[in-house]
Amino acid sequence: MNDAQRADQIRALLVENIHPDAVRVLESEGFEVELLDRALPEVELMDRLRGVHLLGIRSGTTVSAAALAAGSDLLAVGAFCIGTNQIDLRRAADAGVAVFNAPFSNTRSVVELALAEIIALTRRLTDKNAAMHEGVWDKSATGSHEVRGRRLGIVGYGNIGTQLSVLAENLGLGVWFYDTSDRLALGNARRCGTLEELLESVDIVTLHVDGRPDNQDLFGEAQFARMRPGSLFLNLSRGFVVDHSALSSHIRSGHLAGAAIDVFSEEPRSKAEPFVSELRGLPNVILTPHVGGSTEEAQQDIGNFVANKLRKYVLAGSTSLSVNLPGLELPERPGCCRLAHIHRNVPGVLAEANSIVARHAINVEGQILGTRGEVGYVLTDVRSEVDEALVKELSAMEATVNLRLLKV
């Protein structure tokens, strides 16, 4: 292994109709890119991963331990979305596969959809629209309200929750929020000490939580029962956090005045598959096909952001904002060779690696080390040419998971 892997040897597979800008970014470096417009089931994904170095997905494709094992050449996975719960992050780290996502790029799009749905539900535009399509002209104001002065409860006060908080307040809503982490309240937003306190205080509840396992079944019968009569409910976060049977029951009984749902525990992989839900046909319920971040602006930003993360990882070993590896970024030094060494996080690895480098009479120009859980990662720049013997010795270290030689 005298030479680093050439860019034109890198193969990328992008599925689920990822924005063309991602293709442009990767192809501009000479990478070979295959683009598919659908999600892949596990068996097909395993077959297609052979010889693939970069995988790009959205929320509909699951990257399981079996898929990672099949992708023996895989260097990195890019989630062209916010969530990464569809990826076995632990197994990816153990295999030395970096995972990147887009934690900020579609925030505005999700917030705008939430606000639009809050207004539509509060005015009962869904019912008015359905009646008009049936030829019924009903100008009654019954059940239709302004959002000004109503109380919005935000569950999950992260990037999306905080931006929603600010814009909702500008529309005249009062804002309450609940988060398990210690979050700074923005504007006049009020923190609730418990979820129960929030549910009993507001007219509208909207979920913006992440995909961690602890959020499974976060919202069910007990939570809906605590909501104030006539309240509205929105979920634009993760499908598995809500019991749709309980939600359906509270809509049908009239306890809740309406709901907007964008995410589902089971979602069709393509337009050819039918969408099945007990929420279909309910009054004043907006159902959307997981499009919270699906605006052209957001998808373009996501395409550029994640593709550039993948590009920089392949070419320079950068793991800034990786969700499963230590986040490292070492300034590039023209003319240097860079050793990107992923290893098990055990004592003495750096000392052992540097002693091997020293025995080959190679001087280190720059170096950075980081650890994350059971994984360590070190970038080392050297001015001398790296011979095959050095690479073999470093690769043979007991703690080594993956070693790459880069030209920077």
N, C-alpha and C positions, 0 to 999 in steps of 0.2 A: 504494500500500500504506500507507494512513493508519492502519489498524487491525490489531491482532494477530489471528491466526486464532482464531475462537471455538471454545470447547470442543465445542459441539454440531455443529461441522463435522468433528470428528476421527472417523475410522472405524478400528475395530480388528478384526482377524481372528485368532481364537484357534483353533488346530487341535489334534488329538490329545487331546481330552477333558481339557482343562485345568480345574483346580478352579473351582467356581462363585464362590469368593471373589474370584478375579481379575476375573470379570465384574462383581461387585458394586463393587469398587474403581474400575474404569474407568467404569462407568455412573453412579456417584455424582458424577462430574465432568461428566456430560452427554455422554460419548463414546458413539457408536453401536458396539455390539459384535455381531459375528457369531461363533457358536461351532460348531465341528465336532468330531465324536468320532473322527476318523481322521487319519492322516498323508496328505499330499498329494504326488503325484508332481510332477516339475518342470513339466511342461506345464500341468497344472491349477493349480498354484501361480502360475505366471506369469499365467494368465488371471484368477485371483481377486485378484491384487495390484493391479489397476487401481483407483485411487481409494482405496487403503488406506494409512493413515498409520502404524499400529502392527500388527506381526505377532507373534503368540505361538506358539511351537512347543515340541515336546519333541525327543527324539532321533531320531524316525523321519522327520522332514521335512528335506530338504536345501535350504539357501538358497544357491544357486549364484550365480556372476557373472551368468548369464542371468536368473535370477529377480530379482536386485537391479536389473538394467537395466530389467526389465519394471515394477518397482514404482517408478515415477518420483515418486510422492507419498510414498514411505516415509520416515518419520523415524527409526524405531527398531525393532529386533527384540528380543524377549524370549525367551530360552531358559529354559523352565520346568523346568530340570534343571541338573546341574553342567557337563556337557560342552558345548563350543561348536565342536567340530571339524566339525560338520555345516553350519557357516556359513562362507562365504568372508569372513573377518574383514578381510583386507586390502582387498578390493574394497568392502566395506561402509564402511570408513573413508574410502577414496578418494571414495565417493559421499556422504559426510557422514551416514551412517546409523549411529546409536549401537547397540551391542549390549550387552545385560545378561544375566546368568545368576544362578543361585542356588548359590553356592559352598559354603554351610554348611547349608542348610535340611534336607537329607535325610541328613546325616552319621550321625545316630544310627540311622536305619532301616537303612542299609547295614551298619553295624557289628553290629547285632542279628542281621541275616540271616546274616552271616559266622559269628558265634558259634554260631548255631543249626545251621548246616550243618557246622561243625567237630565239634560234639557228635554230630550225627546220623551223620556219616560214621565217626567214631571208634568209635561203638557199633554200626555197621552197621545202623542202624534202617531204612534203605532196603530191605535184603534181608529183614529180619524182617517188615516191613510187606507186601512183595510175597508172601512165603510165606503169611502169614496170610490174605491175600485169595484165595490159591489153596487154602485149607483146610488148610495144613500148620502144625502146632504144633511149633516147634523152639526149645527153651529153651537150646540150647548156647551157651556163652560164647566159643567159639572165634572169634578175630578181633575180639572186642569189647573195648574198652579205655576207661579213664578218660582225660579230657584232662589231669588233674592230672599234672604232672611231664613232660609232653611238650613239645617245642620247636616254637614257632611262628615262621616266617620271614615277615616283612612286606616286600614289595617295593613301595616308594612310601610314604614316611613323612610324608604331608601331613595334611590335616584328618581324613580317615577313618583312615589308618594309625595316627596317634598316638592317637586315641580307642580304636581296637581294641587297641592296645598296652596301654593302661591297664586296660581291662576284662578282657582275656585274662590279664594278670598276676594280677588279682583272683581268677580261676578256678584259679590254680595253674600256668598255663603259663609256661615260660621264653620270653622274647621276643628274637629277633634281627631286625634290620632292615637294609635296603639302600636308599639313595636317592642319586641323582646330585648332589643339592643338599646343602649342609651343614646338617644337621638336629640339633637338640638331642634327645638321648635322654631319654625320660621314664621315671621309676621305675627299674627295674633292667634296662631294655632295653639290648641290646648292639649297637653299630654294626658292620656288616661292611664291609670295604674294597672288596670286589668282590661281584658277584652270584654268582660261582662259590663263594666262601667261604660265603655264606649257604646255597646249595643243598646243600652237603656237610655242613652243621652241624645242619639242622633236620628235623623229622618232618612238618611241615605247611608248605606254601608258599601264600601268598595274595597276589594282585596287586591293588594299589590305585594304579595309575599314571594319568597324565592322557592326553589324546588327541593330544598333539603327534606330528608325523610321525616323529620319531626313535624312537618306541615301536612302530612298525610291525614285526611279526614279532619282537618282543622275546623271545618264549618259543617255542622249537621243539625239534627232536630233540636238539640238543646239550645244552640246558638240562634237559630231562626225563631224559636219560641220566645227568646229574650228580646228580640227586636220589637220596636214600637209598632202598634197597629198602623197600617197604611204606609209603612216604610218601603223603600226601594233597595234592591240588592244588585251589586255588580261584581263580576269576577273576570278580570283580564290578566290573571297571573298564571296559575297552573290548574289543570282540570282535576287532578286527584285530591285537591284540598277541599272540595265541596261535595256533599251528598245531594245529588240531583233529585232523588226520590223525596227527600224532606223538603227541598225547595219547591218542587211541583205541588206537594201537599199544601204548603202555606200559600202558594199563589191561588190554587183552586178554592181554598177556604175563604179567600179574601183577606186573610191576615196581612199579607204583603200586597202592595199595590202594583208591583211590577218588578222586572229583573232584566239584566243584560248579561249574557254569557258569551265569552269569546273563546274559551278553552274547555276541553272535554277530556275525561280520563281515557277514552278511546276515540281516536279520530281517524277518518278515512285517509288512506295513503295517497289517493288521487281523486280527481273529479269522477272517475268511472265507478268508484265505490259509493254506495248509498250512505247517507248520514242518518243515523238512528238515535233518537233521544226522546225521553218522556216529556221534555219541555216543549216539543213541537206543538203548535196550535194553541198554546196558552195565551190568554189576553194580556196585552201590554208587556210582552216578553220579546226582547230583541236577541236573536241568535246570530252570531257571526262566526265564520270559519277560521278562527285563529288568525285574525288579520290585524291585531293590535299594532304590530310594527310593520304592517304591509302597506307602506306608502312608497312611492317611487323614490322620494327623498331619503327615507330611512334605509331602504334596501341598497341604494347606491352608496350611502355612507358605510353601511355594514360591509358591503362587498369590498370597498377600498380598505377599510380598517382591518378586517380579519385577513384578507389576502396579503396585506403588507406585513402583518405579524408573522404569517407563514413564510413569506419571502425573507424577512430578516432573520428568522430562526435558521432556515436552510443555509443562508449565505454567511451569516455572522454569529450564529449561535445565540442570538438575543432571545431571552424568555420574559421580557418585560410584560407584565399583566397576564402571564400564564396562570391558569387556574389550578394546575396540579404540580408544577415544578417551581423551584426557587426562581424568583424574578431577577435575572441578571442582564446587564448591558455593559459591555466593555467597549470603550472607544476604539474605532478601527485604526490600525497602524499600517499604512501602505507598505507592502514588501514583506510583511510578517506572515508566518504561518500560525494558525490558531488551533489549539487542541480543545475540543469541547467534550468534557468528560462527565458523564452522568454515572453516579455510583451510589451504592448503599451508604446511608449515613451512619458510619461507624468511626471510632477514633483512629487517627493516624493515617487516613487516606491521603491527605494533602502532602504530608511529610514523605510518605512512601513514593508518591508520584514525582515530587520534586527531586528526590534522591535519584530516581531513575533518569530524569532529565539531566541532572548534573553529571551522572556517570557517562552520559553521551557528549559531555563537554558543550552543552547548549545553554546559553544564557537566557533567562526569562526577562522579557521586555515589559510585560504587564500581566496581571493576574487578578482574578476576582472569584470568590467562593461564596456559595449560599447553600443553606439547607432548608428543607421543608418536610417535616415528619420523618419518614424513613428514607428519604431521598436527598442526596447531595449533588451539587452541580458546580463545576469549576471551569472557567475559561482561562486559558494560558496562551499568551502570545510569545513567540520566539522568533528571532531574526534569522537563525540558521535554517537550512533545509532539514526537514524531518525525515529520517530514514525508516525503512521498513522494520528494522530491529527495534527501534524505540517504540513504534506503534504496537508491535507485538508484545513488548514487555508491559506497556500500560494496559493493553487489552487483557493481558493474562492476570492482572491483579485480581485478587479474590473478590474485592468489593465492586469491580467494574460492571456496570450495566450496559453502557453504550459509550463508544469513543468515536468521534468524528474528527477528521483533519480538514480544516477550512483554510482558504486563501483570503486574507483580508488586506 
